[in-house]
Amino acid sequence: MPQHTDLLALVAIGFGLAFLLGFLAARLRLPPLVGYLLAGVAVGPHTPGFVGDAEIAAQLAEIGVILLMFGVGLHFSVKDLLAVRRISLPGAVVQISVATAMGAGLAHLWGWSPASGLIFGLSLSVASTVVLLRALEERDLVDSVDGRIAVGWLIVEDLAMVLALVLLPALAPSGSVSGSPVAAALLTLGKVAAFLAFMFVVGRRIVPWLLERVARTGSRELFTLGVLAVALGVAVGAAALFGVSFALAAFFAGVVIAESELSDQATAEALPFQDAFAVLFFVSVGMLFDPSILLEHPLEVVAVLGIVLIGKSLAAFVIVLVFRYPVRTALIVSASLAQIGEFSFILAGLGLSLGLLSTEANSLILAGAILSITLNPFAFRTAGAAERLVRRSPTLARWFERPAGDLAGLPPGVAEDEMRDHVVLVGHGRVGAPVAEALAHQGIPYLVVEQNREEAAALRRRGLPVIYGDATRPTILEHAHLERARLLIVSTPDALQARLILDHARRENPDIDTVVRTHSDAERERLEHAGVGRAVIGERELALGIVRYAFAAFGIREDMSEVAARTLQLGDPHAGR
């Protein structure tokens, strides 16, 4: 093939194979990412047939890294992280430390250098945000308490890996200053500090101002071009002026835009390009994978999978239980972390370029990624089976379910005999918070059941009637005196959790009225056919529908629509999490 068509051939064949194999993976109920990586293996030098140009692939991968990290920055939310910081921050730090130690220990047994062991362990410790979000979306768990904890956990992991990308060059033989890695690390941190100061003092003013001016032109293509120019320009400019990595610069470019009013529009415009170049990034990563590693070093591959699927997941499971969260939360977080992905590739690629990681180690990381991503859906199924087993066994439930302490009982000042003809509201998030405001304004007695321990404690401090716990556990709803309640409102987005709660509610109080949040017309029809009083779709509209139904249940009928709408205006529809 003529030299000038190498780029075109690689892009065309890479996209074509990625599409076919990604589609096949999706039909097999596997993450499409598996297909993208296998497409790279197919066009790589270790398999017969067409071989893509490695140098061109590396440059396309750099663009992919920039846009991936830019996307991570755009989605970074300090608010989301703070909402679950008491579990996600220490949990992620401990889990990263445990997984890194296990990986470094294996590397030591295999005779690798300490620097190689560190990079190897870090690569095995961090899960893929792309895989996690897709898995949570498929199960309608993104907005659930369990989903928010898992996403917050991943945010902390991402931040830790960003710091690792900054400091790793100091470990390279050529990265030391006067032979001192410490001096090199200090110099690197100084450059990063200068870059961050520039971005948060100058960039956070100039970049949003520039994009706002472009948005006023009404030209969609100009706005898209502006977003891409910012992402790539900041990455290349920061690397040239401050000596920081493309990945770090692109991440903070995304963070700066995420704080502006144009963040949603920027995300929407950048997403197609981010997805396209992310595919090429995964294809280029797959090109580095030598399938012979599976035959030549099968025990090493099994050991890597053991760390990813069992070691760090078990560590996360124990950590979540120690923080007195339900076993369901522990299982979902563990399944979410049972894979590795894009940051692992970025770290391994940096290790290769610095001469700190061997091609064998990189192949083991890639093998662990491909196999763990493939097996991740089975990890979620195993978690579901384990949860059902715990529910059926009182002995296992007592062993795994940690006592919730005083938060599981009625709040101080709320007498048990007052819990009659009240509303039991499950979930105090974006939907539940305004519903609670509306109930309180009309003087309707209610009790909140909140699964987020931090949120429950914060609501208690505000004087709200709330108990902490997983409402699918019978003992938790017993504290809410469901048998004497008039109305049960399930505002959580988890359909399976809602069904479990409703089943228990019917056993405890066959006459109780119910209103449930749902996501589809089919689910709504199924729930209402099964006897649910009302199933509502939407978000603010959902809250309004729930409030109207609750008011009707308590006889508030005079101009009910206006009363409900006016009452909702008193509270912030976006309050809570």
C-alpha positions as CSV (number, residue, x, y, z in Angstrom):
1,M,0.0,0.0,0.0
2,P,1.4,3.5,-0.9
3,Q,3.0,5.3,2.1
4,H,0.6,8.3,1.9
5,T,-2.4,6.0,2.5
6,D,-1.2,4.4,5.7
7,L,-3.2,6.8,7.9
8,L,-6.4,6.3,5.8
9,A,-6.0,2.5,5.8
10,L,-5.4,2.3,9.5
11,V,-8.4,4.6,10.3
12,A,-10.7,2.8,7.8
13,I,-9.8,-0.8,8.8
14,G,-9.6,0.1,12.5
15,F,-13.1,1.7,12.5
16,G,-14.5,-1.1,10.3
17,L,-13.2,-3.9,12.5
18,A,-14.0,-2.0,15.7
19,F,-17.6,-1.6,14.5
20,L,-18.0,-5.3,13.5
21,L,-16.4,-6.7,16.6
22,G,-18.0,-4.1,18.9
23,F,-21.4,-4.9,17.5
24,L,-20.7,-8.7,18.0
25,A,-19.7,-8.0,21.6
26,A,-22.8,-6.0,22.2
27,R,-25.0,-8.8,20.8
28,L,-23.2,-11.2,23.2
29,R,-24.1,-8.8,26.0
30,L,-20.5,-7.9,26.5
31,P,-19.1,-4.3,26.6
32,P,-18.3,-3.1,23.1
33,L,-14.9,-2.1,24.4
34,V,-13.9,-5.7,24.2
35,G,-14.6,-5.6,20.4
36,Y,-12.5,-2.4,20.0
37,L,-9.5,-4.0,21.8
38,L,-9.8,-7.2,19.7
39,A,-9.9,-5.0,16.5
40,G,-6.6,-3.6,17.6
41,V,-5.2,-7.1,18.1
42,A,-6.4,-8.1,14.6
43,V,-4.5,-5.1,13.0
44,G,-1.4,-5.4,15.2
45,P,2.0,-6.9,14.4
46,H,1.3,-10.1,16.4
47,T,-1.5,-11.4,14.2
48,P,-1.5,-12.3,10.4
49,G,-3.0,-10.1,7.8
50,F,-3.1,-6.3,7.6
51,V,-0.7,-4.6,10.0
52,G,-1.3,-1.0,10.9
53,D,1.4,1.6,11.1
54,A,2.5,1.6,14.8
55,E,3.8,5.2,14.7
56,I,0.6,6.6,13.2
57,A,-1.4,4.5,15.7
58,A,0.6,6.0,18.5
59,Q,-0.2,9.5,17.4
60,L,-3.9,8.7,17.0
61,A,-3.8,7.2,20.5
62,E,-2.4,10.5,21.9
63,I,-5.4,12.3,20.4
64,G,-7.6,9.7,22.0
65,V,-5.9,10.1,25.4
66,I,-6.3,13.9,25.2
67,L,-10.1,13.6,24.4
68,L,-10.6,10.9,26.9
69,M,-9.1,12.9,29.7
70,F,-10.8,16.0,28.5
71,G,-14.1,14.1,28.8
72,V,-13.2,12.9,32.3
73,G,-12.6,16.5,33.3
74,L,-15.9,17.6,31.8
75,H,-17.7,15.0,33.8
76,F,-15.8,15.7,37.0
77,S,-18.1,16.9,39.7
78,V,-16.9,18.2,43.0
79,K,-20.5,18.1,44.3
80,D,-20.9,14.4,43.4
81,L,-17.6,13.5,45.0
82,L,-18.4,15.5,48.2
83,A,-21.8,13.8,48.5
84,V,-20.2,10.4,49.1
85,R,-16.7,11.5,50.2
86,R,-16.8,9.7,53.6
87,I,-17.0,6.3,51.9
88,S,-15.5,6.9,48.4
89,L,-12.4,8.8,49.4
90,P,-11.0,6.5,52.1
91,G,-12.4,3.5,50.3
92,A,-10.7,4.3,47.0
93,V,-7.4,5.1,48.7
94,V,-7.3,1.9,50.7
95,Q,-8.4,-0.2,47.7
96,I,-5.8,1.4,45.4
97,S,-3.1,0.7,48.1
98,V,-4.2,-2.9,48.5
99,A,-4.3,-3.6,44.8
100,T,-1.0,-1.8,44.1
101,A,0.7,-3.8,46.9
102,M,-0.6,-7.0,45.5
103,G,0.6,-6.2,42.0
104,A,3.9,-5.0,43.2
105,G,4.3,-8.1,45.3
106,L,3.7,-10.3,42.2
107,A,6.2,-8.2,40.3
108,H,8.8,-8.7,43.0
109,L,8.3,-12.5,42.9
110,W,8.8,-12.4,39.1
111,G,12.1,-10.4,39.6
112,W,10.9,-7.1,38.2
113,S,12.3,-3.7,39.4
114,P,10.5,-1.8,42.1
115,A,9.5,0.9,39.6
116,S,8.0,-1.7,37.2
117,G,6.2,-3.3,40.2
118,L,4.7,0.1,41.2
119,I,3.4,0.9,37.7
120,F,2.1,-2.7,37.3
121,G,0.3,-2.5,40.6
122,L,-1.2,0.9,39.9
123,S,-2.4,-0.3,36.5
124,L,-4.3,-3.2,38.2
125,S,-5.8,-1.0,40.8
126,V,-7.9,1.4,38.7
127,A,-11.2,0.5,37.1
128,S,-12.5,1.8,33.8
129,T,-14.9,4.7,34.1
130,V,-16.3,3.9,30.6
131,V,-17.1,0.3,31.5
132,L,-18.5,1.3,34.9
133,L,-20.9,3.9,33.6
134,R,-22.2,1.6,30.8
135,A,-22.7,-1.2,33.4
136,L,-24.6,1.1,35.7
137,E,-26.7,2.6,32.9
138,E,-27.8,-0.9,31.7
139,R,-29.0,-1.6,35.3
140,D,-30.6,1.8,35.9
141,L,-28.2,2.3,38.8
142,V,-26.4,5.6,37.8
143,D,-28.7,7.8,40.0
144,S,-29.0,5.3,42.8
145,V,-27.0,5.5,46.1
146,D,-25.0,2.5,45.1
147,G,-24.2,3.9,41.7
148,R,-23.2,7.3,43.1
149,I,-20.8,5.6,45.6
150,A,-19.3,3.6,42.8
151,V,-18.9,6.7,40.5
152,G,-17.5,8.7,43.4
153,W,-15.0,5.9,44.1
154,L,-14.0,6.0,40.4
155,I,-13.5,9.8,40.6
156,V,-11.1,9.4,43.4
157,E,-9.3,6.6,41.5
158,D,-9.0,8.9,38.4
159,L,-7.6,11.8,40.5
160,A,-5.1,9.4,42.0
161,M,-4.0,8.2,38.5
162,V,-3.7,11.8,37.3
163,L,-1.3,12.4,40.2
164,A,0.6,9.2,39.3
165,L,0.9,10.4,35.7
166,V,2.5,13.6,37.0
167,L,5.0,11.8,39.3
168,L,6.0,8.7,37.3
169,P,8.5,10.5,35.0
170,A,10.6,11.3,38.0
171,L,11.3,7.6,38.4
172,A,12.8,7.3,34.9
173,P,16.6,7.2,34.7
174,S,16.6,10.3,32.5
175,G,14.0,12.0,34.7
176,S,16.2,12.7,37.7
177,V,17.8,16.0,38.5
178,S,21.4,15.7,39.6
179,G,20.7,12.0,40.2
180,S,17.9,12.7,42.6
181,P,14.4,11.3,41.9
182,V,13.1,13.4,44.8
183,A,14.5,16.6,43.2
184,A,12.9,15.5,39.9
185,A,9.6,14.9,41.6
186,L,9.7,18.4,43.2
187,L,10.6,20.0,39.9
188,T,7.7,18.2,38.2
189,L,5.3,19.2,41.0
190,G,6.5,22.8,40.6
191,K,5.7,22.8,36.9
192,V,2.3,21.3,37.5
193,A,1.6,23.9,40.2
194,A,2.5,26.6,37.8
195,F,0.2,25.1,35.1
196,L,-2.7,24.7,37.6
197,A,-2.2,28.3,38.8
198,F,-2.4,29.5,35.2
199,M,-5.5,27.4,34.4
200,F,-7.5,28.4,37.5
201,V,-6.4,32.1,37.5
202,V,-6.3,32.8,33.8
203,G,-7.8,29.8,32.0
204,R,-11.1,29.7,34.0
205,R,-11.8,33.2,32.9
206,I,-10.6,33.2,29.3
207,V,-11.8,29.8,28.2
208,P,-15.5,30.2,29.3
209,W,-15.5,33.8,28.0
210,L,-14.2,32.7,24.6
211,L,-16.7,29.8,24.3
212,E,-19.5,32.1,25.4
213,R,-18.7,34.5,22.6
214,V,-18.5,31.7,20.1
215,A,-21.9,30.3,21.3
216,R,-23.5,33.7,20.7
217,T,-22.7,33.4,17.0
218,G,-25.2,30.6,16.8
219,S,-22.8,28.5,14.8
220,R,-22.8,24.9,16.0
221,E,-19.7,24.0,14.0
222,L,-17.7,27.0,15.3
223,F,-18.6,26.0,18.9
224,T,-17.6,22.4,18.3
225,L,-14.3,23.6,16.7
226,G,-13.8,25.9,19.7
227,V,-14.2,23.0,22.2
228,L,-11.8,20.8,20.3
229,A,-9.3,23.7,19.9
230,V,-9.4,24.2,23.7
231,A,-8.9,20.5,24.4
232,L,-6.0,19.9,22.0
233,G,-4.5,23.4,22.3
234,V,-4.3,23.4,26.0
235,A,-2.8,19.9,26.0
236,V,-0.1,20.7,23.4
237,G,0.5,24.2,24.8
238,A,0.9,23.0,28.4
239,A,3.2,20.2,27.3
240,A,5.4,22.8,25.5
241,L,5.3,25.6,28.1
242,F,5.1,23.7,31.4
243,G,6.4,20.3,30.5
244,V,3.2,18.5,31.8
245,S,1.6,15.5,30.1
246,F,-1.1,15.8,27.4
247,A,-3.4,13.8,29.7
248,L,-3.1,16.1,32.7
249,A,-3.5,19.3,30.7
250,A,-6.6,17.9,28.9
251,F,-8.1,16.8,32.2
252,F,-7.9,20.3,33.7
253,A,-9.1,21.9,30.5
254,G,-12.2,19.8,30.9
255,V,-12.5,20.8,34.6
256,V,-12.3,24.5,33.7
257,I,-15.1,24.2,31.2
258,A,-17.1,21.9,33.5
259,E,-17.4,24.9,35.9
260,S,-19.0,27.1,33.3
261,E,-22.6,27.5,32.2
262,L,-21.7,26.0,28.8
263,S,-20.5,22.6,30.2
264,D,-23.5,20.6,29.0
265,Q,-23.3,22.0,25.5
266,A,-19.5,21.5,25.4
267,T,-20.0,17.9,26.5
268,A,-22.6,17.2,23.9
269,E,-20.5,18.7,21.1
270,A,-17.3,17.0,22.1
271,L,-18.8,13.6,22.8
272,P,-18.9,12.3,19.1
273,F,-15.3,13.2,18.6
274,Q,-14.3,11.8,22.0
275,D,-16.1,8.5,21.2
276,A,-14.5,8.2,17.8
277,F,-10.9,8.9,18.9
278,A,-11.5,6.8,22.0
279,V,-12.2,3.9,19.7
280,L,-8.9,4.5,17.9
281,F,-7.2,4.7,21.2
282,F,-8.5,1.3,22.2
283,V,-7.6,-0.1,18.8
284,S,-4.0,1.3,19.2
285,V,-3.8,-0.3,22.6
286,G,-5.0,-3.6,21.2
287,M,-2.2,-3.5,18.6
288,L,0.3,-3.7,21.4
289,F,-1.2,-6.9,22.8
290,D,0.6,-10.2,22.0
291,P,-1.9,-13.0,22.3
292,S,0.9,-15.5,22.7
293,I,1.2,-14.3,26.3
294,L,-1.9,-16.4,27.1
295,L,-0.1,-19.5,26.0
296,E,3.4,-18.7,27.2
297,H,2.5,-17.2,30.6
298,P,-1.0,-18.6,31.6
299,L,-0.3,-18.7,35.3
300,E,0.8,-15.0,35.3
301,V,-2.4,-14.1,33.4
302,V,-4.5,-16.0,36.0
303,A,-2.6,-14.2,38.8
304,V,-3.4,-10.8,37.2
305,L,-7.0,-11.7,36.9
306,G,-7.0,-12.9,40.5
307,I,-6.0,-9.4,41.6
308,V,-8.5,-7.6,39.4
309,L,-11.5,-9.8,39.9
310,I,-11.0,-11.1,43.4
311,G,-8.3,-9.2,45.3
312,K,-9.4,-5.6,44.8
313,S,-13.1,-6.5,44.7
314,L,-12.8,-8.3,48.0
315,A,-10.9,-5.3,49.5
316,A,-13.7,-3.0,48.3
317,F,-16.4,-5.3,49.7
318,V,-14.8,-5.3,53.2
319,I,-14.3,-1.6,53.1
320,V,-17.9,-0.8,52.3
321,L,-19.1,-3.2,55.0
322,V,-16.7,-1.6,57.5
323,F,-18.4,1.7,56.8
324,R,-21.7,0.1,57.8
325,Y,-23.3,0.2,54.3
326,P,-25.6,-2.7,53.3
327,V,-24.3,-5.8,51.7
328,R,-26.1,-4.9,48.5
329,T,-24.0,-1.7,48.2
330,A,-20.8,-3.7,49.0
331,L,-21.6,-6.2,46.2
332,I,-22.4,-3.5,43.6
333,V,-19.3,-1.5,44.3
334,S,-17.2,-4.7,44.2
335,A,-18.7,-5.8,40.9
336,S,-18.1,-2.3,39.5
337,L,-14.4,-2.4,40.3
338,A,-13.8,-5.9,38.9
339,Q,-12.2,-4.7,35.7
340,I,-9.4,-2.4,34.5
341,G,-9.4,-0.1,31.5
342,E,-8.3,3.2,30.0
343,F,-6.2,4.6,32.8
344,S,-4.4,1.2,33.0
345,F,-3.5,1.6,29.4
346,I,-2.4,5.2,29.8
347,L,-0.2,4.2,32.8
348,A,1.3,1.2,31.0
349,G,1.9,3.3,27.9
350,L,3.8,5.9,30.0
351,G,5.8,3.2,31.7
352,L,6.8,1.7,28.3
353,S,7.8,5.1,27.0
354,L,9.9,5.9,30.1
355,G,11.6,2.5,29.9
356,L,10.2,1.5,33.3
357,L,7.9,-1.3,32.1
358,S,8.7,-4.3,29.9
359,T,6.6,-5.3,26.9
360,E,5.8,-8.6,28.8
361,A,4.3,-6.6,31.7
362,N,2.3,-4.4,29.3
363,S,0.9,-7.5,27.6
364,L,-0.1,-8.9,31.0
365,I,-1.9,-5.7,31.8
366,L,-3.7,-5.8,28.4
367,A,-4.6,-9.4,28.9
368,G,-6.0,-8.6,32.3
369,A,-8.0,-5.7,30.9
370,I,-9.5,-7.6,27.9
371,L,-10.5,-10.6,30.1
372,S,-11.8,-8.6,33.1
373,I,-13.9,-6.3,30.9
374,T,-15.3,-9.4,29.2
375,L,-16.1,-11.0,32.5
376,N,-17.5,-7.9,34.2
377,P,-21.2,-8.6,33.3
378,F,-20.7,-12.0,35.0
379,A,-19.4,-10.2,38.1
380,F,-22.6,-8.2,38.3
381,R,-24.6,-11.4,37.9
382,T,-22.6,-13.1,40.6
383,A,-23.2,-10.1,42.9
384,G,-26.9,-10.4,42.3
385,A,-26.9,-14.1,43.1
386,A,-24.8,-13.5,46.2
387,E,-27.3,-10.8,47.4
388,R,-30.2,-13.2,46.9
389,L,-28.3,-15.9,48.9
390,V,-27.7,-13.5,51.8
391,R,-31.4,-12.5,51.7
392,R,-32.5,-16.1,52.0
393,S,-30.2,-16.9,54.8
394,P,-30.7,-15.2,58.2
395,T,-27.3,-16.5,59.3
396,L,-25.5,-14.9,56.4
397,A,-27.5,-11.7,56.8
398,R,-26.5,-11.4,60.4
399,W,-22.8,-12.1,59.4
400,F,-22.6,-9.6,56.6
401,E,-25.0,-6.8,57.4
402,R,-23.3,-4.4,59.8
403,P,-25.3,-2.7,62.5
404,A,-26.3,0.8,61.4
405,G,-26.3,2.2,64.9
406,D,-28.6,4.9,66.1
407,L,-29.3,6.1,62.6
408,A,-31.4,3.0,61.9
409,G,-33.9,3.9,64.6
410,L,-36.5,6.6,64.8
411,P,-35.0,10.1,65.2
412,P,-34.9,11.7,68.7
413,G,-38.2,13.5,69.3
414,V,-40.3,11.1,67.1
415,A,-42.4,8.8,69.2
416,E,-43.4,5.4,67.9
417,D,-47.1,6.0,68.7
418,E,-46.9,9.1,66.4
419,M,-46.1,6.9,63.4
420,R,-49.7,6.4,62.2
421,D,-51.3,7.3,58.9
422,H,-47.9,8.7,57.8
423,V,-46.0,8.6,54.5
424,V,-42.9,6.4,54.2
425,L,-40.6,8.1,51.6
426,V,-37.8,5.9,50.3
427,G,-35.0,8.0,49.0
428,H,-34.1,11.7,49.5
429,G,-32.5,12.5,46.2
430,R,-33.4,14.8,43.3
431,V,-37.0,13.5,43.3
432,G,-37.4,12.6,47.0
433,A,-36.1,15.9,48.4
434,P,-38.8,18.2,46.8
435,V,-41.4,15.6,47.7
436,A,-40.4,15.8,51.3
437,E,-40.5,19.6,51.2
438,A,-44.0,19.5,49.8
439,L,-45.2,17.0,52.4
440,A,-43.7,19.1,55.2
441,H,-45.3,22.3,53.9
442,Q,-48.8,20.7,54.0
443,G,-48.2,19.3,57.4
444,I,-48.5,15.7,56.2
445,P,-46.5,13.4,58.6
446,Y,-43.7,11.5,56.8
447,L,-40.6,9.5,57.5
448,V,-37.6,9.3,55.1
449,V,-35.7,6.0,54.6
450,E,-32.3,7.0,53.1
451,Q,-29.6,4.5,52.0
452,N,-26.8,7.0,51.9
453,R,-25.4,7.1,55.4
454,E,-23.8,10.5,55.0
455,E,-27.1,12.0,53.6
456,A,-29.1,10.4,56.4
457,A,-26.8,11.9,59.0
458,A,-26.9,15.3,57.4
459,L,-30.7,15.2,57.2
460,R,-30.9,14.2,60.9
461,R,-28.7,17.3,61.8
462,R,-31.3,19.4,59.9
463,G,-34.0,18.0,62.0
464,L,-35.7,15.9,59.3
465,P,-37.4,12.6,60.3
466,V,-35.1,10.1,58.6
467,I,-33.8,6.6,59.3
468,Y,-30.8,5.1,57.6
469,G,-30.7,1.8,55.9
470,D,-31.5,-0.3,52.8
471,A,-35.4,-0.3,52.5
472,T,-35.3,-3.8,50.9
473,R,-34.3,-5.2,54.3
474,P,-37.4,-6.0,56.4
475,T,-35.9,-4.8,59.6
476,I,-35.4,-1.3,58.2
477,L,-39.0,-0.9,57.2
478,E,-40.1,-2.2,60.5
479,H,-38.5,0.9,62.1
480,A,-40.5,3.0,59.7
481,H,-43.7,1.3,61.0
482,L,-44.9,0.5,57.5
483,E,-47.7,-1.6,58.9
484,R,-49.4,1.6,60.2
485,A,-48.5,3.9,57.3
486,R,-51.0,5.2,54.8
487,L,-48.8,5.8,51.8
488,L,-45.4,4.4,50.6
489,I,-43.4,6.5,48.1
490,V,-40.4,4.8,46.4
491,S,-38.4,7.6,44.7
492,T,-35.2,5.7,44.1
493,P,-34.3,4.9,40.5
494,D,-33.4,1.2,41.0
495,A,-36.3,-0.9,39.5
496,L,-35.2,-4.1,41.2
497,Q,-34.9,-2.4,44.6
498,A,-38.4,-0.9,44.1
499,R,-39.9,-4.3,43.4
500,L,-38.3,-5.8,46.5
501,I,-39.6,-2.9,48.6
502,L,-43.1,-3.3,47.2
503,D,-43.2,-7.0,47.8
504,H,-42.3,-6.5,51.4
505,A,-44.7,-3.7,51.8
506,R,-47.6,-5.8,50.6
507,R,-46.7,-8.5,53.2
508,E,-46.5,-6.0,56.0
509,N,-49.5,-3.8,55.1
510,P,-51.7,-5.2,52.3
511,D,-53.9,-2.0,52.3
512,I,-51.1,0.5,52.0
513,D,-51.3,2.9,49.0
514,T,-48.1,3.1,46.8
515,V,-46.6,5.5,44.3
516,V,-43.3,4.5,42.6
517,R,-40.7,6.2,40.4
518,T,-40.1,4.4,37.1
519,H,-38.2,4.9,33.8
520,S,-40.4,3.5,31.0
521,D,-44.0,3.1,29.9
522,A,-43.6,-0.6,29.9
523,E,-42.4,-0.7,33.5
524,R,-45.2,1.7,34.5
525,E,-47.9,-0.4,33.0
526,R,-46.4,-3.6,34.6
527,L,-46.3,-1.9,38.1
528,E,-49.8,-0.5,37.9
529,H,-51.1,-3.8,36.6
530,A,-49.4,-5.4,39.6
531,G,-51.4,-3.2,42.0
532,V,-49.2,-0.1,42.5
533,G,-51.4,3.0,43.0
534,R,-49.4,5.1,40.6
535,A,-46.1,4.7,38.7
536,V,-44.6,8.0,37.5
537,I,-42.0,8.8,34.8
538,G,-39.8,11.9,34.7
539,E,-37.9,14.0,37.2
540,R,-39.4,17.3,38.3
541,E,-42.6,16.2,36.6
542,L,-42.2,12.9,38.5
543,A,-41.9,14.8,41.8
544,L,-45.0,16.8,40.9
545,G,-47.0,13.7,40.0
546,I,-45.9,12.0,43.3
547,V,-46.9,15.1,45.3
548,R,-50.3,15.3,43.6
549,Y,-51.0,11.7,44.4
550,A,-49.8,12.0,48.0
551,F,-52.0,15.1,48.5
552,A,-55.0,13.2,47.1
553,A,-54.3,10.3,49.5
554,F,-54.5,12.8,52.4
555,G,-57.7,14.5,51.1
556,I,-56.1,17.7,49.8
557,R,-58.3,18.1,46.8
558,E,-59.0,21.8,46.5
559,D,-57.2,23.0,43.4
560,M,-54.8,20.2,43.9
561,S,-52.6,20.8,40.9
562,E,-51.9,24.4,41.8
563,V,-51.3,23.5,45.4
564,A,-48.8,20.8,44.5
565,A,-47.0,23.0,41.9
566,R,-46.8,25.9,44.3
567,T,-45.6,23.7,47.2
568,L,-42.8,22.3,45.0
569,Q,-41.6,25.8,44.3
570,L,-40.8,26.2,48.0
571,G,-38.1,23.7,47.8
572,D,-35.1,23.3,45.5
573,P,-36.0,20.6,42.9
574,H,-32.3,19.8,42.7
575,A,-31.7,19.6,46.4
576,G,-30.2,16.4,47.8
577,R,-28.5,13.7,45.8
